[in-house]
Amino acid sequence: MPAFEQLTRFLLVVAIVLGVCHLAGALCVRLRQPPVVGELAGALLLGPSLLGALAPGAQHALFTPALLTTIDLAGQLGLVVFMLLLGSELRTDLLDGDRRTVGLVVAGTITVPFAAGFGFAASVGEWFAPRGVPFAAYLVFFGLAISITAMPVLARILTDHRVEGSPTGTLALAVASIGDGLAWAILAVVLAAKGAGDPGTVVVRGLIAVVLLIVSFALVRPALAAVLRRAGRRGTGERAIAAFLVTGAVAFAAATDAIGLHPVIGAFLFGVLLPRGQDVVTRAGSKLNDFAVVVLLPLFFASVGQKANFAAFGGREGWLLLGAGLAVAMFSKFAGTAGAATLAGKGRRQSLRLGALMNCRGITELVIANVGLQHGLITPLGYTVIVLIAVVTTAITGPLARLRAADEDLLPGVPLPVSSTRNAARAVPSRRT
């Protein structure tokens, strides 16, 4: 195919993807749902699940294998930017005075759904575990996928429902932030062990990863703080800072990919290294977020939609697996979080509300699902189940959050991180007054 025809096809598909995804997102806004739910639904409609079933010729003509590779690469760049911003918002200072409560709820919101997902994955390994994959790696991966919470989407949901300053909202953000950090660290270990092949290679990759962490926190982190502080004093433009941040994130992504981990791990690590509270970083991040949200993440969703296929469910058995997986994910997350909050001394109403909010999985779970499929940790059927779990649990979080908090649950003066609100700008529609 001539180069100009390839470019024409690529531009046409990008226009279709952006149009369908953003139109579906706007429809979800009117329904008071997070736009990400509509955007992902639109991407699923363009995939084999609907367009491929109704008009397979058109679907194959548009999304050729070569074009899918290009779309996937563009989507991966979007993930690098997203993970950079996600890492930059990792905060442990939201409840410095109540570390016991944070620790208990983090333990409950991770260990209970992880154990439930681990057990469920063991029982459905015949359908979800790829042949030849280390079964332990598959089990740990699925447990992580079930236990994740999407902190950016949760942050915006809390903000738009005006409960970000409540004890429940502040605790939910702190727990989600710490939990996400732990999940990505564990996933890095799983990927290193799975891809190594033999114990010697595992040890070598582990040592390289440890060296990377030591160098990052001992040298790169203070250097970044100094450079960005100086840039702020000199009035360096947001465009230059944004380019600097993307360059660093891409370099770290390449480094982690080279040692057998996924590029998103490196981008997340670089974001964690960035200094907190610097306006120059916040403003540059806002520019990056705008482009990633409007253009790059829909292309990632398109890649997700092309890989997910409802036909993989087959007959009634596949749909029963989806229902069981959804039930395990929702109830284990709810029970683990609410139970831990109760043990920490929180009231029944606050504990139940917290359990509902922590079920928000959003984009973060899609990223994990994509990583698992790329590394052969999950079958297409299992991947499709995880994608739908992310959509459903994110969709129900908004309506649950609209349940107004009790007056005594309000705690003015506890601000939400500005960057969290910015990074999750697509989560739910702003309330008009």
N, C-alpha and C positions, 0 to 999 in steps of 0.2 A: 504494500500500500504506500503511495507517495506520502512524503512527510507532511504536505499541506493538508491532505485528507485526514491523517492522524491528528493533526492539530485541530482541524475543524470538528472532528468527532469528540475530541477531548473537551473543547470549549462548549460544545452542545450538551454533553453529559454534565459538565459542571453547572451550566445554567439550569438544566432540569433538576439536578440534585438540590441546588440552592433554592430554587423556586418552590419545589415540592416540600422540602424540609421546613423552610421558613413559613410557608402557607399553613402547613399542619401545626407548626408551633404557634402561629397567631390564632388558629382555631382553638388550641388548648388554652391560650390566654383568656379567651372569651368564656371558656368553661371553667376558669379559675384553676387551671392545672399548670404545672411547670412546663414551659415551652420545650424543654428537653424531651419530655414524653412525646409531644407531637412530632418533633424533629426526628426522633428515632423511629416512630411509627411510620412517618413518611418514607424514611430510608428503607424500612422493611417492606413497604408497599412496592418499592421499585426493584426489589430483589426477587428471587425465585418463588417466594411465598405467595405473592399475588400477581405481579406483572408477568413473572415467569410461568405461572399457572394459566393465566388468561390469554397472554400473547407471548408464548415462548420465543417466537421468531424475532419479535421486536426487542425483547429483553436480551437475547443473545447478540443481536445486531448492535445494540447500544453498548452493552457491557462486555466487550470482547476480553479475552484473557490478557492481552497486552495492555488494554486500557485499564483493566482492574488493577494491574500492577502499578500503573502510574497513579491511580486514585489512592491506592493503599499507601504508596510512598508519601503523597501529599498529606494524607491523614496521619501518618506517623509523625510528620513534622508538627502537625497540630497537637498531637499527644505530647511531644517534647515541650512545646510552649505551655500546654495545660499542666503538665507535671512540674515544670519550673515554677509556675504560679502556685500550685498546690503545695509544693515544698516550702515556698517562701512564706506561706501562711500557717505552717506548723507551729502551734503555740502551746506552751505548758504553763503560762503565767496567768491564765484566766481565773483560776481558783487557787492561788498560792496559799491562801489561809485554810484550805480544806482539802489537803492532800489525801487524807484517809478516805474521804468520800469519793474523790476522783479515782483513786487506786482501786477501790472496791467495785465501782461501776465499770471502769475499764476492764477489770478482770471478768466481771459478769457478762458484759456485752460482747466480749471476744471468746472466752472459753466455752460458754454454754452453746452458742451457735456453731462454734468450731467443732465441738464434740458431736453435736447433732449432725452437722454436715459430714463429718468424718464417718459417722455410723451409717448415714444414708448413702454416702458414696460407696461404702463397702458393700451395701446390699444391692446396689444397682450397677456394680462394676461391669457386669456383662454387657450393659448398654452404653455406659459412660466412659469406661477406661479403654484407651487405645491399646491395640496389641503391641507388646514389646516395651511399653512404658513401665518403669519401676512402680509397682502398685502403691508403695508408701508415698512416692512423690505425687501420684494422682490423688491419693486420699488427703494429703496435706493441702494441695492446691484447692480442692473442692471445699475443704473446711474453711480456708481463707476467703474464698469467693462468697461463701454464705455469711461470714462474720463481718464483712466490710460495711462501713457507713460512708456516704458521700458527704464529707464535711462542707465543701463549697455550696452545694445545693441546699443542704440543711441550713447553712448560715443565712442564705437569702430567704428561705421559707420563714425562718424565725423573724427576720427583719421586717418582711412585708406583712406579717401578722402581729407585729409590734410586741413581741415577747422576747426579743433578743436580750433585754436587760433584766429578765426575770431569773430567779435561781435555776429554774428548769432549763431555760435557754442557755444560760452561761455554762451550766454543768454539761449540757448536751454538746456544746461546741468544744469544751475542753476534752471531754471523753472521745469525741469523734476525731479530734486532732491527734491525740496520743495514739488512739487505736489505729488510725491510718498509717502513722509512722511505724508502728510495730508490724503491721501487716506487710508493708513493703519490704521491711528488713527480713522477715521470714520468707517472703517470696524470693528474695535475692538468694537466700541460702538454698531453697528448693531448686531454683534454676541452675545454680552452680553444681549441686549434687547430681541433678538429673542429666546435665549435659556433659559431665566429666567422663563417665564410662568406667573408670577404674579408681580405686582409692587413692593412688598416687596423684592422679590428676586433680581429684577433689581437694587434696591437701594443698597442692600448688595454687589452684585457683583461690582457695580460701586464704592463703597467705597473701596473694596479690590483692585480694579484696581488703584484707586488714591493712595492708600498706597504703592502699588508696584512701581508706578512711582516716588513717593516722595523718597522712600528708594533707588531706582535705581539711581536717579540723585544726591541725597544728599550724599549718602554713597558709593554705588557701583562704580559710575563713578570716583570719586577721588581715590578710592582704586585701581581700575584698572590702572589708570594713574601712580600711584606710583609703583605698582608691575611691570608693563611693562617697566617703566623707569629704575628701578633697574635691571631688567632682561637684558635690553640693555647694561647697563654699565658693567655687569658681563659677557657678551658674551654668554648668554644662547642660546642654539641651536634652530634652527627654528622648529625642530621636537617637542621639548618640548613646545614651544609657541603655535604651531598649536594644540597640544593636549589640552592645557589649554583653548584655544579659543573655541574649539569644546565642551569641557566639560561645559563651561559657557553657550554657546548657547543652548545646550541640556537641561541644568538645567532650564534656563529661558523658553524654549519651554514647558517643563513639567509643570512649574508653571502656565503659561497662559492657558494651556490645562485644568489644574485642576480647574480653576475658570470659565470655560465655554467658553474661547476663543480658537482660533486655535493655534497650536504650532508655526506656522510661525510668529505669532505676537510677541511671546517671543524671538525668534531667531533674529528678526529684531530689537527689542528693545535692546538686548545685543550688537548687532553690532553698534547701535547708541551710546552706552555708551563708546565704545572704543576710545582711544585718537587718534587724527589725527597727521600725519606727523612723526610717529615713524617708523624707518626703520625695526625694529624687527617685528612689526605688519604687515608691507607690505610684507616682505619676507615670513612670516608664512602663510599669506593669499594667497600668490601665490602658495604655496604647496597645500593648501586646495582646491584652485580653480582648479588646474590641475586634482586632483582626482575626484572632483565633476563633472567637465565638461566631462571627458572621461567615467566615469563609472556610477555615481549616477543619473545625470540628464537624460541620455537616459532611465534609468529605470522609472523615473517619466514620461517621454514622453510616454513610453509603457503603463503606467497606464492610462494616458490621452487618448491614442489611443483605449484602450479597453473599455473606458466609452463612447466615442463619436461614434455615429452610424448614417451614412447617411440614413439608412432605416427609422430613426425617422422622416425624412422630409415627408415621404409618397408620395403623388402626387405633383402636381404643387403648391399647396398652401404652403407646407413647404419650397420649394425653393424660392417662392416669399417672405416668411418671412425672409429667409436668405438674399436675395437681399436688402430688405428694411432695415434690421438691419445693413448691411454693409454700405449702403448709409448714414444712420443716423450717424453711428459712424465716418465715414470718413469726411463727410461734416461739421458736427457740430464741430469736433475737429479742422479742418482746418479754418472754419469761426471764431470760438471763439478765436483761437490763433492769426490769422492774424489780426482780427479786434482789438484785445487788443493791439497788437504791433503797429498798426497804430495810435490808440489813444495815445499811449506812445510817439509818435513822430518818429517812425521808418519809413524808406522809403518803398515804395510799394514793391520793389523787395525783400528786406530783410524780410518784413512781410509775403509775400507769401512763401518764402523759409522756414521761421520758422514754419508756419502753416503745411507745408508738412512734416517737420522733426518730429514734435511732434505727428504725427500719428503713430509712431513706438510703438507698444504695446508689442511684443515679449513675453518672458518667464513670465514677471510680470503678464500679463493678464491671462495666463494659470494658474498661481498660484491662482489668485483670482477666476477664474472659478472653479478650483478644490475645493477651500474652500466653495464656494457657493453650489456645488453639495453635498459635505459631510454634510453640515449643513441644507440641504433641502430647500435652498433658490431659486433653479432653477430646472426646469424639464430637463430630458435628451435632449429634443429637444432644449431648450434654451441653455443648456450647449454646445451642438454641434455647435450652431450658434456662441457663444462667442469664441470657439476654432478656428473656421474658420475665424472669424474676426481678431483674433490675427495673424494667418498665413498670410492672405492677406495683412493686413496693414503693417506688418513687411517686407513682400516681396517687396512692392512698395517703401519703404523708401530708400533703396539702390540706385535704379535707379534715384530717385529724387535728392538724395544727390550727384550724379555724375554730376549734372548740375553745372558747375564751377561758383564759386563766382566771383563777380566783384572785380577788383584790390583794389578799395577803401574799400572793405569789409574785407580785410585782416588786422589782428592786431597781428603781431608777438609779442612773449614775454608773452602771456597769456597761461600758461601751462595747459594741461589737467591733472587731478589727475592721478598719476601712477596707483593707485589701480583700477580706473575705466577701464583703458585700459586692465589691467590684468584680471579683473573679467568678461569682455565681450569678451574674446579672440576669441570666436567662431563666432562673429557677421558677419564679412565679410572678404574676403581674403585680405591679405596685397598686396599693389601695388608693383610690381617688377620694379626696375629701372635698 
